[in-house]
């Protein structure tokens, strides 16, 4: 059943959903550009030896 024509959604209630949609769209569009950085970060998180050497010397 469609909403009546006089129903209006206030901007302060619609804005968070709109921002999340824009963020998701940006992640989708620019995924290829940031993929090398994400892979490098993932590799840094999974390799423990550089971290141990940096902390313990």
PDB file of N, CA, C and O in Angstrom:
ATOM      1  N   UNK A   1       0.843  -1.165   0.000  1.00  0.00           N
ATOM      2  CA  UNK A   1       0.000   0.000   0.000  1.00  0.00           C
ATOM      3  C   UNK A   1       0.895   1.238   0.000  1.00  0.00           C
ATOM      4  O   UNK A   1       1.717   1.388   0.904  1.00  0.00           O
ATOM      5  N   UNK A   2       0.763   2.123  -0.980  1.00  0.00           N
ATOM      6  CA  UNK A   2       1.602   3.328  -1.033  1.00  0.00           C
ATOM      7  C   UNK A   2       1.259   4.301   0.080  1.00  0.00           C
ATOM      8  O   UNK A   2       0.149   4.302   0.613  1.00  0.00           O
ATOM      9  N   UNK A   3       2.237   5.126   0.417  1.00  0.00           N
ATOM     10  CA  UNK A   3       2.017   6.160   1.433  1.00  0.00           C
ATOM     11  C   UNK A   3       1.160   7.288   0.868  1.00  0.00           C
ATOM     12  O   UNK A   3       1.198   7.558  -0.332  1.00  0.00           O
ATOM     13  N   UNK A   4       0.395   7.939   1.722  1.00  0.00           N
ATOM     14  CA  UNK A   4      -0.378   9.099   1.260  1.00  0.00           C
ATOM     15  C   UNK A   4       0.568  10.210   0.782  1.00  0.00           C
ATOM     16  O   UNK A   4       1.715  10.279   1.222  1.00  0.00           O
ATOM     17  N   UNK A   5       0.092  11.067  -0.107  1.00  0.00           N
ATOM     18  CA  UNK A   5       0.922  12.116  -0.686  1.00  0.00           C
ATOM     19  C   UNK A   5       1.341  13.178   0.329  1.00  0.00           C
ATOM     20  O   UNK A   5       2.321  13.886   0.096  1.00  0.00           O
ATOM     21  N   UNK A   6       0.637  13.307   1.433  1.00  0.00           N
ATOM     22  CA  UNK A   6       0.980  14.331   2.415  1.00  0.00           C
ATOM     23  C   UNK A   6       2.027  13.852   3.432  1.00  0.00           C
ATOM     24  O   UNK A   6       2.375  14.602   4.343  1.00  0.00           O
ATOM     25  N   UNK A   7       2.530  12.626   3.297  1.00  0.00           N
ATOM     26  CA  UNK A   7       3.566  12.112   4.199  1.00  0.00           C
ATOM     27  C   UNK A   7       4.913  12.640   3.728  1.00  0.00           C
ATOM     28  O   UNK A   7       5.287  12.462   2.569  1.00  0.00           O
ATOM     29  N   UNK A   8       5.636  13.289   4.628  1.00  0.00           N
ATOM     30  CA  UNK A   8       6.947  13.840   4.309  1.00  0.00           C
ATOM     31  C   UNK A   8       7.956  13.322   5.337  1.00  0.00           C
ATOM     32  O   UNK A   8       7.659  13.246   6.529  1.00  0.00           O
ATOM     33  N   UNK A   9       9.148  12.968   4.858  1.00  0.00           N
ATOM     34  CA  UNK A   9      10.208  12.495   5.747  1.00  0.00           C
ATOM     35  C   UNK A   9      11.119  13.679   6.042  1.00  0.00           C
ATOM     36  O   UNK A   9      11.646  14.289   5.112  1.00  0.00           O
ATOM     37  N   UNK A  10      11.316  14.019   7.314  1.00  0.00           N
ATOM     38  CA  UNK A  10      12.187  15.150   7.655  1.00  0.00           C
ATOM     39  C   UNK A  10      13.636  14.875   7.224  1.00  0.00           C
ATOM     40  O   UNK A  10      14.101  13.736   7.224  1.00  0.00           O
ATOM     41  N   UNK A  11      14.316  15.944   6.865  1.00  0.00           N
ATOM     42  CA  UNK A  11      15.696  15.829   6.391  1.00  0.00           C
ATOM     43  C   UNK A  11      16.606  15.210   7.444  1.00  0.00           C
ATOM     44  O   UNK A  11      17.488  14.422   7.101  1.00  0.00           O
ATOM     45  N   UNK A  12      16.416  15.546   8.707  1.00  0.00           N
ATOM     46  CA  UNK A  12      17.300  15.017   9.749  1.00  0.00           C
ATOM     47  C   UNK A  12      17.109  13.504   9.944  1.00  0.00           C
ATOM     48  O   UNK A  12      17.960  12.851  10.548  1.00  0.00           O
ATOM     49  N   UNK A  13      16.027  12.956   9.450  1.00  0.00           N
ATOM     50  CA  UNK A  13      15.841  11.503   9.515  1.00  0.00           C
ATOM     51  C   UNK A  13      16.339  10.812   8.247  1.00  0.00           C
ATOM     52  O   UNK A  13      16.758   9.656   8.300  1.00  0.00           O
ATOM     53  N   UNK A  14      16.298  11.498   7.125  1.00  0.00           N
ATOM     54  CA  UNK A  14      16.722  10.908   5.861  1.00  0.00           C
ATOM     55  C   UNK A  14      18.222  11.065   5.621  1.00  0.00           C
ATOM     56  O   UNK A  14      18.805  10.276   4.876  1.00  0.00           O
ATOM     57  N   UNK A  15      18.856  12.059   6.230  1.00  0.00           N
ATOM     58  CA  UNK A  15      20.266  12.354   5.969  1.00  0.00           C
ATOM     59  C   UNK A  15      21.211  11.204   6.316  1.00  0.00           C
ATOM     60  O   UNK A  15      22.086  10.900   5.504  1.00  0.00           O
ATOM     61  N   UNK A  16      21.089  10.548   7.472  1.00  0.00           N
ATOM     62  CA  UNK A  16      22.028   9.455   7.768  1.00  0.00           C
ATOM     63  C   UNK A  16      21.978   8.329   6.738  1.00  0.00           C
ATOM     64  O   UNK A  16      23.019   7.788   6.363  1.00  0.00           O
ATOM     65  N   UNK A  17      20.801   7.979   6.286  1.00  0.00           N
ATOM     66  CA  UNK A  17      20.683   6.938   5.266  1.00  0.00           C
ATOM     67  C   UNK A  17      21.286   7.375   3.947  1.00  0.00           C
ATOM     68  O   UNK A  17      21.914   6.577   3.251  1.00  0.00           O
ATOM     69  N   UNK A  18      21.097   8.640   3.600  1.00  0.00           N
ATOM     70  CA  UNK A  18      21.669   9.158   2.355  1.00  0.00           C
ATOM     71  C   UNK A  18      23.190   9.184   2.421  1.00  0.00           C
ATOM     72  O   UNK A  18      23.857   8.859   1.439  1.00  0.00           O
ATOM     73  N   UNK A  19      23.738   9.562   3.557  1.00  0.00           N
ATOM     74  CA  UNK A  19      25.201   9.576   3.719  1.00  0.00           C
ATOM     75  C   UNK A  19      25.758   8.161   3.601  1.00  0.00           C
ATOM     76  O   UNK A  19      26.772   7.954   2.934  1.00  0.00           O
ATOM     77  N   UNK A  20      25.121   7.200   4.228  1.00  0.00           N
ATOM     78  CA  UNK A  20      25.590   5.819   4.138  1.00  0.00           C
ATOM     79  C   UNK A  20      25.526   5.300   2.704  1.00  0.00           C
ATOM     80  O   UNK A  20      26.417   4.569   2.270  1.00  0.00           O
ATOM     81  N   UNK A  21      24.497   5.665   1.979  1.00  0.00           N
ATOM     82  CA  UNK A  21      24.405   5.242   0.579  1.00  0.00           C
ATOM     83  C   UNK A  21      25.530   5.850  -0.248  1.00  0.00           C
ATOM     84  O   UNK A  21      26.095   5.176  -1.110  1.00  0.00           O
ATOM     85  N   UNK A  22      25.863   7.114   0.002  1.00  0.00           N
ATOM     86  CA  UNK A  22      26.955   7.762  -0.736  1.00  0.00           C
ATOM     87  C   UNK A  22      28.305   7.135  -0.393  1.00  0.00           C
ATOM     88  O   UNK A  22      29.150   6.970  -1.273  1.00  0.00           O
ATOM     89  N   UNK A  23      28.513   6.788   0.865  1.00  0.00           N
ATOM     90  CA  UNK A  23      29.765   6.129   1.267  1.00  0.00           C
ATOM     91  C   UNK A  23      29.885   4.779   0.579  1.00  0.00           C
ATOM     92  O   UNK A  23      30.950   4.447   0.059  1.00  0.00           O
ATOM     93  N   UNK A  24      28.825   4.003   0.565  1.00  0.00           N
ATOM     94  CA  UNK A  24      28.852   2.703  -0.095  1.00  0.00           C
ATOM     95  C   UNK A  24      29.097   2.844  -1.595  1.00  0.00           C
ATOM     96  O   UNK A  24      29.835   2.050  -2.178  1.00  0.00           O
ATOM     97  N   UNK A  25      28.498   3.826  -2.212  1.00  0.00           N
ATOM     98  CA  UNK A  25      28.720   4.067  -3.630  1.00  0.00           C
ATOM     99  C   UNK A  25      30.183   4.439  -3.885  1.00  0.00           C
ATOM    100  O   UNK A  25      30.785   3.971  -4.852  1.00  0.00           O
ATOM    101  N   UNK A  26      30.748   5.274  -3.025  1.00  0.00           N
ATOM    102  CA  UNK A  26      32.151   5.638  -3.155  1.00  0.00           C
ATOM    103  C   UNK A  26      33.070   4.444  -3.001  1.00  0.00           C
ATOM    104  O   UNK A  26      34.045   4.315  -3.742  1.00  0.00           O
ATOM    105  N   UNK A  27      32.778   3.570  -2.053  1.00  0.00           N
ATOM    106  CA  UNK A  27      33.580   2.355  -1.873  1.00  0.00           C
ATOM    107  C   UNK A  27      33.486   1.480  -3.115  1.00  0.00           C
ATOM    108  O   UNK A  27      34.484   0.903  -3.545  1.00  0.00           O
ATOM    109  N   UNK A  28      32.304   1.378  -3.687  1.00  0.00           N
ATOM    110  CA  UNK A  28      32.110   0.558  -4.885  1.00  0.00           C
ATOM    111  C   UNK A  28      32.879   1.129  -6.074  1.00  0.00           C
ATOM    112  O   UNK A  28      33.543   0.390  -6.800  1.00  0.00           O
ATOM    113  N   UNK A  29      32.788   2.447  -6.272  1.00  0.00           N
ATOM    114  CA  UNK A  29      33.413   3.077  -7.441  1.00  0.00           C
ATOM    115  C   UNK A  29      34.932   3.108  -7.320  1.00  0.00           C
ATOM    116  O   UNK A  29      35.635   2.843  -8.295  1.00  0.00           O
ATOM    117  N   UNK A  30      35.442   3.427  -6.138  1.00  0.00           N
ATOM    118  CA  UNK A  30      36.882   3.619  -5.970  1.00  0.00           C
ATOM    119  C   UNK A  30      37.582   2.403  -5.361  1.00  0.00           C
ATOM    120  O   UNK A  30      38.697   2.533  -4.856  1.00  0.00           O
ATOM    121  N   UNK A  31      36.963   1.247  -5.398  1.00  0.00           N
ATOM    122  CA  UNK A  31      37.570   0.045  -4.806  1.00  0.00           C
ATOM    123  C   UNK A  31      38.885  -0.301  -5.483  1.00  0.00           C
ATOM    124  O   UNK A  31      39.842  -0.686  -4.811  1.00  0.00           O
ATOM    125  N   UNK A  32      38.947  -0.172  -6.792  1.00  0.00           N
ATOM    126  CA  UNK A  32      40.176  -0.502  -7.510  1.00  0.00           C
ATOM    127  C   UNK A  32      41.319   0.428  -7.154  1.00  0.00           C
ATOM    128  O   UNK A  32      42.477   0.011  -7.132  1.00  0.00           O
ATOM    129  N   UNK A  33      41.007   1.678  -6.876  1.00  0.00           N
ATOM    130  CA  UNK A  33      42.047   2.651  -6.555  1.00  0.00           C
ATOM    131  C   UNK A  33      42.642   2.427  -5.175  1.00  0.00           C
ATOM    132  O   UNK A  33      43.832   2.669  -4.971  1.00  0.00           O
ATOM    133  N   UNK A  34      41.840   1.972  -4.231  1.00  0.00           N
ATOM    134  CA  UNK A  34      42.344   1.794  -2.869  1.00  0.00           C
ATOM    135  C   UNK A  34      42.740   0.356  -2.562  1.00  0.00           C
ATOM    136  O   UNK A  34      43.238   0.074  -1.472  1.00  0.00           O
ATOM    137  N   UNK A  35      42.530  -0.549  -3.497  1.00  0.00           N
ATOM    138  CA  UNK A  35      42.855  -1.954  -3.257  1.00  0.00           C
ATOM    139  C   UNK A  35      44.323  -2.175  -2.890  1.00  0.00           C
ATOM    140  O   UNK A  35      44.585  -2.930  -1.954  1.00  0.00           O
ATOM    141  N   UNK A  36      45.295  -1.562  -3.571  1.00  0.00           N
ATOM    142  CA  UNK A  36      46.689  -1.783  -3.170  1.00  0.00           C
ATOM    143  C   UNK A  36      46.973  -1.369  -1.725  1.00  0.00           C
ATOM    144  O   UNK A  36      47.738  -2.036  -1.028  1.00  0.00           O
ATOM    145  N   UNK A  37      46.366  -0.280  -1.277  1.00  0.00           N
ATOM    146  CA  UNK A  37      46.566   0.174   0.099  1.00  0.00           C
ATOM    147  C   UNK A  37      45.931  -0.804   1.089  1.00  0.00           C
ATOM    148  O   UNK A  37      46.500  -1.087   2.144  1.00  0.00           O
ATOM    149  N   UNK A  38      44.751  -1.317   0.742  1.00  0.00           N
ATOM    150  CA  UNK A  38      44.088  -2.282   1.623  1.00  0.00           C
ATOM    151  C   UNK A  38      44.873  -3.582   1.700  1.00  0.00           C
ATOM    152  O   UNK A  38      44.979  -4.177   2.773  1.00  0.00           O
ATOM    153  N   UNK A  39      45.424  -4.031   0.579  1.00  0.00           N
ATOM    154  CA  UNK A  39      46.221  -5.258   0.587  1.00  0.00           C
ATOM    155  C   UNK A  39      47.499  -5.079   1.392  1.00  0.00           C
ATOM    156  O   UNK A  39      47.911  -5.985   2.118  1.00  0.00           O
ATOM    157  N   UNK A  40      48.131  -3.908   1.266  1.00  0.00           N
ATOM    158  CA  UNK A  40      49.347  -3.654   2.037  1.00  0.00           C
ATOM    159  C   UNK A  40      49.040  -3.611   3.534  1.00  0.00           C
ATOM    160  O   UNK A  40      49.815  -4.120   4.343  1.00  0.00           O
ATOM    161  N   UNK A  41      47.917  -3.007   3.900  1.00  0.00           N
ATOM    162  CA  UNK A  41      47.527  -2.958   5.310  1.00  0.00           C
ATOM    163  C   UNK A  41      47.209  -4.353   5.832  1.00  0.00           C
ATOM    164  O   UNK A  41      47.570  -4.691   6.959  1.00  0.00           O
ATOM    165  N   UNK A  42      46.540  -5.160   5.026  1.00  0.00           N
ATOM    166  CA  UNK A  42      46.210  -6.526   5.451  1.00  0.00           C
ATOM    167  C   UNK A  42      47.478  -7.354   5.626  1.00  0.00           C
ATOM    168  O   UNK A  42      47.580  -8.142   6.566  1.00  0.00           O
ATOM    169  N   UNK A  43      48.434  -7.181   4.736  1.00  0.00           N
ATOM    170  CA  UNK A  43      49.692  -7.908   4.856  1.00  0.00           C
ATOM    171  C   UNK A  43      50.437  -7.473   6.109  1.00  0.00           C
ATOM    172  O   UNK A  43      51.008  -8.304   6.815  1.00  0.00           O
ATOM    173  N   UNK A  44      50.434  -6.180   6.385  1.00  0.00           N
ATOM    174  CA  UNK A  44      51.117  -5.677   7.583  1.00  0.00           C
ATOM    175  C   UNK A  44      50.466  -6.213   8.853  1.00  0.00           C
ATOM    176  O   UNK A  44      51.147  -6.432   9.855  1.00  0.00           O
ATOM    177  N   UNK A  45      49.174  -6.423   8.819  1.00  0.00           N
ATOM    178  CA  UNK A  45      48.488  -6.943  10.007  1.00  0.00           C
ATOM    179  C   UNK A  45      48.742  -8.428  10.222  1.00  0.00           C
ATOM    180  O   UNK A  45      48.705  -8.903  11.357  1.00  0.00           O
ATOM    181  N   UNK A  46      48.999  -9.161   9.154  1.00  0.00           N
ATOM    182  CA  UNK A  46      49.163 -10.607   9.294  1.00  0.00           C
ATOM    183  C   UNK A  46      50.616 -11.023   9.503  1.00  0.00           C
ATOM    184  O   UNK A  46      50.877 -12.122   9.992  1.00  0.00           O
ATOM    185  N   UNK A  47      51.564 -10.160   9.140  1.00  0.00           N
ATOM    186  CA  UNK A  47      52.969 -10.485   9.362  1.00  0.00           C
ATOM    187  C   UNK A  47      53.398  -9.921  10.710  1.00  0.00           C
ATOM    188  O   UNK A  47      53.424  -8.704  10.896  1.00  0.00           O
ATOM    189  N   UNK A  48      53.730 -10.788  11.639  1.00  0.00           N
ATOM    190  CA  UNK A  48      54.041 -10.361  12.995  1.00  0.00           C
ATOM    191  C   UNK A  48      55.509 -10.000  13.202  1.00  0.00           C
ATOM    192  O   UNK A  48      55.822  -9.231  14.110  1.00  0.00           O
ATOM    193  N   UNK A  49      56.411 -10.529  12.391  1.00  0.00           N
ATOM    194  CA  UNK A  49      57.838 -10.325  12.637  1.00  0.00           C
ATOM    195  C   UNK A  49      58.252  -8.853  12.599  1.00  0.00           C
ATOM    196  O   UNK A  49      58.981  -8.428  13.494  1.00  0.00           O
ATOM    197  N   UNK A  50      57.835  -8.057  11.627  1.00  0.00           N
ATOM    198  CA  UNK A  50      58.222  -6.640  11.657  1.00  0.00           C
ATOM    199  C   UNK A  50      57.707  -5.923  12.906  1.00  0.00           C
ATOM    200  O   UNK A  50      58.389  -5.052  13.445  1.00  0.00           O
ATOM    201  N   UNK A  51      56.523  -6.279  13.360  1.00  0.00           N
ATOM    202  CA  UNK A  51      55.968  -5.665  14.569  1.00  0.00           C
ATOM    203  C   UNK A  51      56.794  -6.040  15.790  1.00  0.00           C
ATOM    204  O   UNK A  51      57.110  -5.184  16.618  1.00  0.00           O
ATOM    205  N   UNK A  52      57.140  -7.302  15.903  1.00  0.00           N
ATOM    206  CA  UNK A  52      57.925  -7.772  17.048  1.00  0.00           C
ATOM    207  C   UNK A  52      59.291  -7.091  17.048  1.00  0.00           C
ATOM    208  O   UNK A  52      59.775  -6.683  18.104  1.00  0.00           O
ATOM    209  N   UNK A  53      59.913  -6.964  15.890  1.00  0.00           N
ATOM    210  CA  UNK A  53      61.223  -6.314  15.808  1.00  0.00           C
ATOM    211  C   UNK A  53      61.128  -4.833  16.162  1.00  0.00           C
ATOM    212  O   UNK A  53      62.026  -4.294  16.809  1.00  0.00           O
ATOM    213  N   UNK A  54      60.050  -4.173  15.743  1.00  0.00           N
ATOM    214  CA  UNK A  54      59.891  -2.758  16.047  1.00  0.00           C
ATOM    215  C   UNK A  54      59.657  -2.519  17.538  1.00  0.00           C
ATOM    216  O   UNK A  54      60.124  -1.524  18.092  1.00  0.00           O
ATOM    217  N   UNK A  55      58.936  -3.427  18.182  1.00  0.00           N
ATOM    218  CA  UNK A  55      58.620  -3.258  19.590  1.00  0.00           C
ATOM    219  C   UNK A  55      59.778  -3.695  20.489  1.00  0.00           C
ATOM    220  O   UNK A  55      60.168  -2.979  21.412  1.00  0.00           O
ATOM    221  N   UNK A  56      60.316  -4.869  20.205  1.00  0.00           N
ATOM    222  CA  UNK A  56      61.351  -5.438  21.081  1.00  0.00           C
ATOM    223  C   UNK A  56      62.768  -5.033  20.668  1.00  0.00           C
ATOM    224  O   UNK A  56      63.696  -5.130  21.472  1.00  0.00           O
ATOM    225  N   UNK A  57      62.938  -4.589  19.450  1.00  0.00           N
ATOM    226  CA  UNK A  57      64.252  -4.133  18.999  1.00  0.00           C
ATOM    227  C   UNK A  57      65.136  -5.152  18.474  1.00  0.00           C
ATOM    228  O   UNK A  57      66.260  -4.848  18.074  1.00  0.00           O
TER     229      UNK A  57
END
